[in-house]
Amino acid sequence: TEHNLMDALTNTDAVIIVTAHKEFHDLDPIFLKTNMRTPILVDSRGIVDQYAAKRAGLIFRGLGRGKI
C-alpha cells in the first residue's frame, strides 16, 4: 500500500526507481526531501517530474535525460 511505501522510503539514503508502477508516479518530491536521510532520487523509467524533484531540493538523476 502507499502507506507502506512511504514508511519504506523514510530515512533512506537513496531511492532508485526501476519500474513504472503507479505508486512511483505519485511520489511526492517534498515528502522525499523531508523524510529521506540523504535526498537522492534516481529515475530509470522517466516517470518523475525532474524539475519538481530539483525544486524540492532532491539530488536527482534520470537516465536518458541529460543534465538539468
Secondary structure, DSSP 8 states (H G I E B T S, - for coil): -HHHHHHHHTT-SEEEE-S--HHHHT--HHHHHHH-SS-EEEESSS-S-HHHHHHTT-EEEETTS---
